[in-house]
Amino acid sequence: MNIDIDGLNIEYTEEGSGAPVLLLHGWNSSFLVYRGIINSLKNNYRVVAVNFPGCAGSDTMETPWNLDDYCDFVLKFMKKLNIENPIMFGHSHGGRVTLKMAATGMVNPPKIVLLDSAGLIPKKSLKQKFRAKSFKIIKWGLTLPVIKNYSDGLLQKARNYYGSADYNAAPEVLRKTLVSLVNTDLRDILHSITAPTLLIWGENDTATPLSDAKIIESKIKDSGLCVIKGTGHYSFCERPFEAQAIINSFLGVK
């Protein structure tokens, strides 16, 4: 299904009936990652999942977004579909959006499920700091007026070498968006979240490490962390039955 949000053709799916559940996916992903969870919940809930702009079948925004833009987008989507105070699920970037919306009172979810959520700026290793500093120096040198007209190809090679896979795979508008998002840290507002919150995390997640989960758990008063052994950033997809059993218990689904 598709809907227009501020001139963007946005793809979404909706299944089941009852109290609303809203699923927000991660960066460069889609609601397809939630297929197992949708199937598990649709007999008890109205389950809605949306593809963010620039993902899967949704149009890409024309200018870079920040986190507030994503929150505003979700609010407009909810209004169009008449979704009020849903149970909110957020994986990775979707978790970042969920945290910001819940912490600032944009939504009042009865419960929250965070799946390997983003939202904190992790500490960089010495190697990561060195790579970032090296790229800044190279970028500065290649953008000097005296050689700028001859350095476009070299600058792109530097981006490809030093940038993350997500960064390199994205068009320019999404690259600038990603830079804004990964430099946003929500830890100082997480204490404002009052909804019961379940955190499900992969033991070996390297994108949003388990240390982030422990910080988030410590900041949200009514929260609990479940670690799925031997999994990474898509823990709920790698061990779907285990994750769904945990979720069903949290939501009281039999």
C-alpha positions as CSV (number, residue, x, y, z in Angstrom):
1,M,0.0,0.0,0.0
2,N,1.0,3.6,-0.6
3,I,0.2,7.0,0.9
4,D,1.2,10.6,0.2
5,I,3.2,12.4,2.9
6,D,4.2,15.9,1.9
7,G,4.4,15.0,-1.7
8,L,6.4,11.8,-1.1
9,N,4.9,8.5,-2.2
10,I,5.4,6.3,0.9
11,E,5.1,2.6,1.1
12,Y,3.5,0.9,4.1
13,T,1.7,-2.3,5.2
14,E,-1.2,-2.9,7.5
15,E,-2.5,-6.2,8.9
16,G,-4.8,-7.3,11.6
17,S,-7.2,-5.4,13.9
18,G,-7.3,-4.2,17.5
19,A,-5.0,-1.9,19.4
20,P,-2.4,-0.3,17.1
21,V,1.2,-1.4,16.8
22,L,3.6,0.8,14.8
23,L,6.9,-0.8,13.5
24,L,9.8,1.5,12.4
25,H,12.7,-0.1,10.6
26,G,16.4,0.7,10.6
27,W,18.7,2.6,8.2
28,N,18.7,1.4,4.6
29,S,16.3,-1.4,5.5
30,S,12.5,-1.9,5.1
31,F,9.5,-3.2,6.9
32,L,10.2,-6.6,5.4
33,V,12.5,-7.3,8.3
34,Y,9.4,-7.3,10.5
35,R,7.6,-10.1,8.6
36,G,7.9,-12.6,11.5
37,I,6.8,-10.1,14.1
38,I,3.8,-9.0,12.0
39,N,2.7,-12.6,11.6
40,S,3.1,-13.1,15.3
41,L,1.0,-10.1,16.3
42,K,-1.6,-9.6,13.6
43,N,-4.2,-11.9,15.2
44,N,-4.3,-9.6,18.3
45,Y,-3.3,-6.1,17.0
46,R,-3.6,-3.7,14.1
47,V,0.0,-3.9,12.9
48,V,1.3,-1.0,10.8
49,A,4.8,-0.7,9.3
50,V,6.1,2.1,7.1
51,N,9.1,2.4,4.9
52,F,11.0,5.6,5.6
53,P,11.8,7.9,2.7
54,G,14.6,6.6,0.6
55,C,14.0,3.0,1.6
56,A,12.5,0.2,-0.5
57,G,9.4,1.6,-2.4
58,S,9.2,5.0,-0.7
59,D,10.4,8.1,-2.4
60,T,13.6,9.8,-1.4
61,M,13.4,13.3,0.2
62,E,14.8,16.2,-1.8
63,T,16.9,17.7,1.0
64,P,18.8,16.1,3.9
65,W,16.8,15.3,7.1
66,N,17.6,15.4,10.8
67,L,16.0,13.3,13.5
68,D,13.3,15.9,14.1
69,D,12.3,15.6,10.4
70,Y,11.9,11.8,10.9
71,C,9.8,12.3,14.0
72,D,7.6,14.8,12.1
73,F,7.2,12.4,9.3
74,V,6.0,9.6,11.6
75,L,3.5,12.0,13.3
76,K,2.1,12.9,9.9
77,F,1.9,9.2,8.9
78,M,0.1,8.4,12.1
79,K,-2.4,11.2,11.6
80,K,-3.2,10.1,8.0
81,L,-3.8,6.5,9.1
82,N,-5.7,7.5,12.3
83,I,-3.1,5.8,14.6
84,E,-3.3,7.0,18.2
85,N,-0.8,6.1,20.9
86,P,0.4,2.8,19.4
87,I,2.7,0.3,20.9
88,M,6.0,1.2,19.2
89,F,8.7,-1.0,17.8
90,G,12.0,0.4,16.6
91,H,15.0,-1.4,15.1
92,S,18.3,0.5,14.8
93,H,17.4,4.0,13.3
94,G,13.7,3.2,14.0
95,G,14.6,2.9,17.6
96,R,16.3,6.2,17.5
97,V,13.1,7.8,16.2
98,T,11.0,6.0,18.8
99,L,13.2,7.1,21.6
100,K,13.1,10.8,20.6
101,M,9.3,10.8,20.1
102,A,8.6,9.1,23.4
103,A,11.1,11.1,25.4
104,T,9.8,14.4,24.1
105,G,6.1,13.6,24.5
106,M,5.3,13.5,20.7
107,V,3.7,10.1,21.4
108,N,2.5,8.3,24.5
109,P,2.9,4.6,23.7
110,P,1.6,2.1,26.2
111,K,4.7,0.0,25.6
112,I,7.9,0.3,23.6
113,V,10.1,-2.5,22.1
114,L,13.6,-1.5,21.1
115,L,15.5,-3.9,18.8
116,D,19.2,-3.3,18.6
117,S,18.3,0.4,18.8
118,A,20.4,3.4,17.7
119,G,20.3,6.7,19.6
120,L,23.6,7.0,21.3
121,I,27.0,8.2,20.0
122,P,29.3,5.3,20.8
123,K,32.8,5.9,21.9
124,K,35.2,5.6,19.0
125,S,38.2,3.3,19.1
126,L,41.7,4.7,18.4
127,K,41.6,3.2,15.0
128,Q,38.2,4.8,14.2
129,K,39.4,8.2,15.4
130,F,42.6,7.9,13.3
131,R,40.5,7.0,10.2
132,A,38.2,9.9,10.8
133,K,41.0,12.4,11.3
134,S,42.9,11.0,8.2
135,F,39.8,11.6,6.0
136,K,39.3,15.1,7.3
137,I,42.9,16.0,6.4
138,I,42.7,14.4,3.0
139,K,39.3,16.1,2.3
140,W,40.8,19.4,3.3
141,G,43.8,19.0,1.0
142,L,41.7,17.9,-2.0
143,T,39.3,20.8,-1.7
144,L,42.0,23.5,-1.7
145,P,41.2,25.9,-4.6
146,V,44.5,25.2,-6.4
147,I,43.7,21.6,-6.9
148,K,39.9,21.4,-6.4
149,N,39.2,21.2,-10.1
150,Y,41.4,18.1,-10.5
151,S,40.5,16.2,-7.4
152,D,36.9,15.0,-7.7
153,G,37.9,11.5,-8.5
154,L,40.4,11.3,-5.7
155,L,37.9,12.7,-3.2
156,Q,35.4,10.0,-4.1
157,K,38.0,7.3,-3.8
158,A,38.8,8.7,-0.3
159,R,35.1,8.6,0.6
160,N,34.8,5.0,-0.6
161,Y,37.9,4.0,1.4
162,Y,37.2,5.8,4.7
163,G,33.4,5.8,4.7
164,S,31.1,3.1,6.1
165,A,29.2,0.7,3.9
166,D,25.9,2.5,4.7
167,Y,27.5,5.9,3.8
168,N,29.0,4.7,0.6
169,A,25.8,3.0,-0.6
170,A,23.6,6.1,-0.1
171,P,23.0,9.0,-2.5
172,E,24.2,12.4,-1.5
173,V,21.0,13.5,0.2
174,L,21.0,10.4,2.4
175,R,24.7,10.6,3.1
176,K,24.2,14.1,4.6
177,T,21.2,12.7,6.5
178,L,23.2,9.8,7.9
179,V,25.9,12.2,9.1
180,S,23.3,14.2,11.0
181,L,21.7,11.1,12.6
182,V,24.9,9.4,13.8
183,N,26.0,12.6,15.5
184,T,22.7,12.8,17.5
185,D,22.9,11.5,21.1
186,L,19.7,11.0,23.1
187,R,21.0,9.8,26.4
188,D,20.2,13.1,28.2
189,I,16.5,12.8,27.5
190,L,15.9,9.1,28.0
191,H,15.0,9.5,31.6
192,S,11.7,11.2,30.4
193,I,10.4,8.0,29.0
194,T,7.8,6.5,31.3
195,A,6.4,3.7,29.1
196,P,7.4,0.1,29.9
197,T,10.2,-0.6,27.6
198,L,11.6,-3.9,26.4
199,L,15.1,-4.0,24.9
200,I,16.1,-7.0,22.7
201,W,19.8,-7.0,21.7
202,G,22.2,-9.2,19.8
203,E,25.2,-10.3,22.0
204,N,27.6,-9.6,19.2
205,D,26.0,-6.4,17.7
206,T,28.8,-4.2,16.4
207,A,26.6,-1.5,14.8
208,T,24.8,-0.6,18.1
209,P,26.9,-2.5,20.7
210,L,25.5,-4.1,23.8
211,S,27.1,-1.4,25.9
212,D,24.6,1.0,24.3
213,A,21.7,-1.2,25.4
214,K,22.9,-1.2,29.0
215,I,23.1,2.6,29.0
216,I,19.6,2.9,27.6
217,E,18.3,0.4,30.1
218,S,19.9,2.4,32.9
219,K,18.3,5.7,31.7
220,I,14.7,4.4,31.2
221,K,13.2,3.6,34.6
222,D,10.7,0.9,33.6
223,S,12.8,-1.1,31.2
224,G,14.4,-4.5,30.9
225,L,17.1,-5.9,28.6
226,C,17.0,-9.4,26.9
227,V,20.2,-10.4,25.2
228,I,20.0,-13.0,22.4
229,K,23.2,-15.1,22.4
230,G,25.3,-15.4,19.3
231,T,23.4,-12.8,17.2
232,G,24.3,-9.4,15.7
233,H,22.5,-6.2,14.7
234,Y,19.5,-8.1,13.4
235,S,19.1,-10.3,16.4
236,F,15.3,-10.6,16.1
237,C,15.7,-11.9,12.5
238,E,18.6,-14.3,13.3
239,R,16.6,-15.9,16.2
240,P,13.0,-15.1,15.3
241,F,11.3,-17.6,17.5
242,E,13.3,-16.6,20.5
243,A,12.7,-12.9,19.9
244,Q,8.9,-13.4,19.3
245,A,8.5,-15.4,22.5
246,I,10.1,-12.6,24.4
247,I,7.9,-10.0,22.7
248,N,4.7,-12.0,23.2
249,S,5.5,-12.4,26.9
250,F,6.1,-8.6,27.2
251,L,2.8,-7.8,25.4
252,G,0.8,-10.6,27.1
253,V,0.1,-12.4,23.8
254,K,-0.8,-16.0,24.3
